[in-house]
Amino acid sequence: MAEPAAPGRGQRKVTVVVGAVLVGLLVLTLAGCGCVVWASRGGPRWTRAVAALTLGAGGIVRSQARRRRRQARRLGGDNSGEGGGD
């Protein structure tokens, strides 16, 4: 049997870029959560602005997930891969 070909150089670059983007999103999310906590304890004005943006983004993500679940149920799709219920 032939062994699978090793990923090419271009494919490695894409993997590195995707990984870097995911790490960047994780860092931004954690920083946003930190600002929410700091702002709730009376932090500076900029932390309240970042906290508001973080909470707004979380609300958008939550509403999109609910919309997807509703559409999957309405269409009779199997949503067993999605986690958790309301």
N, CA and C atoms as a LAMMPS dump frame, in Angstrom:
ITEM: TIMESTEP
0
ITEM: NUMBER OF ATOMS
258
ITEM: BOX BOUNDS ff ff ff
-5.0000000000000000e+02 5.0000000000000000e+02
-5.0000000000000000e+02 5.0000000000000000e+02
-5.0000000000000000e+02 5.0000000000000000e+02
ITEM: ATOMS id mol type element x y z
1 1 1 N 0.838 -1.188 0
2 1 2 C 0 0 0
3 1 3 C 0.876 1.242 0
4 2 1 N 0.409 2.251 -0.668
5 2 2 C 1.152 3.507 -0.719
6 2 3 C 0.825 4.334 0.518
7 3 1 N 1.842 4.983 1.065
8 3 2 C 1.64 5.849 2.226
9 3 3 C 1.076 7.18 1.757
10 4 1 N 0.266 7.826 2.603
11 4 2 C -0.276 9.136 2.223
12 4 3 C 0.852 10.142 2.052
13 5 1 N 0.657 11.018 1.097
14 5 2 C 1.673 12.042 0.827
15 5 3 C 1.745 13.025 1.982
16 6 1 N 2.952 13.459 2.267
17 6 2 C 3.155 14.469 3.311
18 6 3 C 2.565 15.784 2.845
19 7 1 N 2.039 16.574 3.79
20 7 2 C 1.463 17.862 3.391
21 7 3 C 2.521 18.748 2.739
22 8 1 N 2.104 19.463 1.724
23 8 2 C 3.02 20.349 1.011
24 8 3 C 3.324 21.6 1.811
25 9 1 N 4.279 22.344 1.314
26 9 2 C 4.708 23.559 2.009
27 9 3 C 3.575 24.575 2.123
28 10 1 N 2.787 24.704 1.056
29 10 2 C 1.668 25.653 1.084
30 10 3 C 0.617 25.267 2.103
31 11 1 N 0.38 23.968 2.232
32 11 2 C -0.603 23.495 3.199
33 11 3 C -0.13 23.757 4.625
34 12 1 N 1.149 23.627 4.873
35 12 2 C 1.685 23.926 6.21
36 12 3 C 1.509 25.395 6.556
37 13 1 N 1.727 26.271 5.567
38 13 2 C 1.561 27.71 5.819
39 13 3 C 0.125 28.032 6.191
40 14 1 N -0.816 27.407 5.486
41 14 2 C -2.23 27.648 5.784
42 14 3 C -2.544 27.171 7.193
43 15 1 N -2.022 26.022 7.575
44 15 2 C -2.256 25.492 8.913
45 15 3 C -1.698 26.428 9.974
46 16 1 N -0.515 26.97 9.725
47 16 2 C 0.094 27.894 10.683
48 16 3 C -0.737 29.169 10.789
49 17 1 N -1.221 29.674 9.669
50 17 2 C -2.019 30.905 9.679
51 17 3 C -3.336 30.669 10.41
52 18 1 N -3.991 29.544 10.126
53 18 2 C -5.253 29.241 10.805
54 18 3 C -5.012 29.109 12.307
55 19 1 N -3.94 28.431 12.694
56 19 2 C -3.611 28.3 14.113
57 19 3 C -3.349 29.647 14.759
58 20 1 N -2.637 30.524 14.058
59 20 2 C -2.353 31.849 14.598
60 20 3 C -3.638 32.665 14.766
61 21 1 N -4.553 32.548 13.821
62 21 2 C -5.826 33.272 13.919
63 21 3 C -6.636 32.749 15.109
64 22 1 N -6.668 31.424 15.287
65 22 2 C -7.408 30.857 16.415
66 22 3 C -6.809 31.267 17.753
67 23 1 N -5.486 31.288 17.843
68 23 2 C -4.831 31.735 19.076
69 23 3 C -5.144 33.214 19.322
70 24 1 N -5.119 34.017 18.269
71 24 2 C -5.452 35.434 18.4
72 24 3 C -6.877 35.641 18.9
73 25 1 N -7.823 34.861 18.368
74 25 2 C -9.209 34.962 18.825
75 25 3 C -9.344 34.542 20.286
76 26 1 N -8.602 33.523 20.68
77 26 2 C -8.629 33.087 22.074
78 26 3 C -8.092 34.178 22.998
79 27 1 N -7 34.817 22.599
80 27 2 C -6.416 35.894 23.408
81 27 3 C -7.394 37.068 23.519
82 28 1 N -8.03 37.438 22.403
83 28 2 C -9.005 38.538 22.442
84 28 3 C -10.193 38.188 23.335
85 29 1 N -10.648 36.95 23.263
86 29 2 C -11.776 36.523 24.093
87 29 3 C -11.42 36.581 25.571
88 30 1 N -10.255 36.07 25.92
89 30 2 C -9.833 36.106 27.322
90 30 3 C -9.631 37.537 27.816
91 31 1 N -9.063 38.386 26.96
92 31 2 C -8.887 39.795 27.34
93 31 3 C -10.241 40.474 27.534
94 32 1 N -11.195 40.154 26.664
95 32 2 C -12.536 40.715 26.804
96 32 3 C -13.2 40.274 28.099
97 33 1 N -13.032 38.998 28.442
98 33 2 C -13.596 38.502 29.702
99 33 3 C -12.942 39.194 30.897
100 34 1 N -11.642 39.402 30.806
101 34 2 C -10.944 40.12 31.867
102 34 3 C -11.458 41.541 32.01
103 35 1 N -11.752 42.187 30.895
104 35 2 C -12.293 43.549 30.948
105 35 3 C -13.696 43.575 31.539
106 36 1 N -14.491 42.537 31.27
107 36 2 C -15.828 42.472 31.858
108 36 3 C -15.711 42.416 33.383
109 37 1 N -14.804 41.593 33.885
110 37 2 C -14.621 41.48 35.337
111 37 3 C -14.085 42.794 35.907
112 38 1 N -13.074 43.349 35.243
113 38 2 C -12.467 44.587 35.724
114 38 3 C -13.485 45.727 35.72
115 39 1 N -14.283 45.83 34.644
116 39 2 C -15.273 46.903 34.548
117 39 3 C -16.349 46.744 35.62
118 40 1 N -16.699 45.5 35.944
119 40 2 C -17.719 45.287 36.981
120 40 3 C -17.211 45.714 38.356
121 41 1 N -15.897 45.778 38.508
122 41 2 C -15.308 46.216 39.782
123 41 3 C -14.92 47.691 39.751
124 42 1 N -15.41 48.425 38.739
125 42 2 C -15.177 49.864 38.691
126 42 3 C -13.903 50.258 37.982
127 43 1 N -13.535 49.53 36.958
128 43 2 C -12.315 49.824 36.215
129 43 3 C -12.423 51.111 35.403
130 44 1 N -11.358 51.45 34.689
131 44 2 C -11.371 52.664 33.874
132 44 3 C -12.421 52.614 32.766
133 45 1 N -12.668 53.762 32.17
134 45 2 C -13.71 53.888 31.149
135 45 3 C -13.471 52.954 29.972
136 46 1 N -12.214 52.794 29.542
137 46 2 C -11.955 51.953 28.373
138 46 3 C -12.309 50.499 28.644
139 47 1 N -12.196 50.048 29.916
140 47 2 C -12.58 48.666 30.21
141 47 3 C -14.084 48.481 30.098
142 48 1 N -14.836 49.534 30.444
143 48 2 C -16.292 49.442 30.296
144 48 3 C -16.676 49.37 28.831
145 49 1 N -15.955 50.092 27.975
146 49 2 C -16.233 50.036 26.533
147 49 3 C -15.908 48.651 25.969
148 50 1 N -14.758 48.107 26.35
149 50 2 C -14.376 46.77 25.876
150 50 3 C -15.339 45.719 26.425
151 51 1 N -15.766 45.882 27.677
152 51 2 C -16.714 44.944 28.266
153 51 3 C -18.043 44.974 27.519
154 52 1 N -18.498 46.174 27.151
155 52 2 C -19.747 46.287 26.403
156 52 3 C -19.632 45.604 25.042
157 53 1 N -18.495 45.785 24.37
158 53 2 C -18.28 45.119 23.085
159 53 3 C -18.242 43.6 23.246
160 54 1 N -17.583 43.14 24.288
161 54 2 C -17.478 41.7 24.54
162 54 3 C -18.855 41.095 24.814
163 55 1 N -19.627 41.749 25.66
164 55 2 C -20.964 41.241 25.968
165 55 3 C -21.875 41.303 24.743
166 56 1 N -21.738 42.338 23.937
167 56 2 C -22.52 42.43 22.704
168 56 3 C -22.17 41.324 21.725
169 57 1 N -20.88 41.05 21.57
170 57 2 C -20.445 39.971 20.673
171 57 3 C -20.952 38.623 21.186
172 58 1 N -20.92 38.426 22.499
173 58 2 C -21.438 37.189 23.074
174 58 3 C -22.928 37.025 22.821
175 59 1 N -23.666 38.111 22.904
176 59 2 C -25.104 38.061 22.619
177 59 3 C -25.385 37.707 21.168
178 60 1 N -24.575 38.244 20.261
179 60 2 C -24.75 37.932 18.838
180 60 3 C -24.466 36.453 18.573
181 61 1 N -23.385 35.949 19.147
182 61 2 C -23.037 34.537 18.966
183 61 3 C -24.14 33.644 19.533
184 62 1 N -24.654 33.996 20.695
185 62 2 C -25.723 33.209 21.317
186 62 3 C -26.981 33.208 20.455
187 63 1 N -27.372 34.364 19.922
188 63 2 C -28.584 34.421 19.116
189 63 3 C -28.415 33.65 17.806
190 64 1 N -27.22 33.684 17.228
191 64 2 C -26.976 32.918 16.003
192 64 3 C -27.068 31.418 16.27
193 65 1 N -26.544 30.97 17.4
194 65 2 C -26.609 29.546 17.742
195 65 3 C -28.071 29.116 17.936
196 66 1 N -28.854 29.941 18.596
197 66 2 C -30.275 29.616 18.781
198 66 3 C -30.986 29.548 17.443
199 67 1 N -30.693 30.493 16.56
200 67 2 C -31.336 30.517 15.246
201 67 3 C -30.987 29.256 14.456
202 68 1 N -29.716 28.845 14.51
203 68 2 C -29.306 27.622 13.805
204 68 3 C -30.025 26.399 14.352
205 69 1 N -30.153 26.315 15.684
206 69 2 C -30.842 25.165 16.284
207 69 3 C -32.306 25.142 15.883
208 70 1 N -32.957 26.319 15.894
209 70 2 C -34.366 26.38 15.495
210 70 3 C -34.541 25.949 14.046
211 71 1 N -33.662 26.424 13.167
212 71 2 C -33.764 26.047 11.756
213 71 3 C -33.531 24.561 11.57
214 72 1 N -32.593 23.983 12.308
215 72 2 C -32.32 22.551 12.189
216 72 3 C -33.531 21.744 12.643
217 73 1 N -34.176 22.173 13.719
218 73 2 C -35.372 21.468 14.189
219 73 3 C -36.499 21.585 13.183
220 74 1 N -36.675 22.786 12.629
221 74 2 C -37.768 23.02 11.686
222 74 3 C -37.575 22.205 10.416
223 75 1 N -36.33 22.072 9.987
224 75 2 C -36.042 21.314 8.777
225 75 3 C -35.909 19.825 9.054
226 76 1 N -36.01 19.426 10.311
227 76 2 C -35.913 18.019 10.655
228 76 3 C -34.485 17.494 10.617
229 77 1 N -33.521 18.403 10.684
230 77 2 C -32.122 17.994 10.655
231 77 3 C -31.697 17.396 11.973
232 78 1 N -30.652 16.604 11.927
233 78 2 C -30.1 16.001 13.137
234 78 3 C -29.081 16.972 13.711
235 79 1 N -29.334 17.5 14.896
236 79 2 C -28.411 18.441 15.508
237 79 3 C -27.697 17.804 16.685
238 80 1 N -27.482 16.482 16.617
239 80 2 C -26.819 15.801 17.73
240 80 3 C -25.376 16.247 17.892
241 81 1 N -24.764 16.819 16.851
242 81 2 C -23.393 17.283 16.947
243 81 3 C -23.256 18.586 17.701
244 82 1 N -24.35 19.304 17.861
245 82 2 C -24.289 20.569 18.582
246 82 3 C -24.414 20.31 20.069
247 83 1 N -23.685 21.066 20.826
248 83 2 C -23.653 20.823 22.264
249 83 3 C -24.733 21.542 23.015
250 84 1 N -25.2 20.908 24.074
251 84 2 C -26.051 21.541 25.067
252 84 3 C -27.421 21.971 24.582
253 85 1 N -28.275 22.193 25.519
254 85 2 C -29.6 22.696 25.236
255 85 3 C -29.881 23.914 26.083
256 86 1 N -30.998 24.557 25.836
257 86 2 C -31.343 25.758 26.608
258 86 3 C -32.09 25.402 27.851
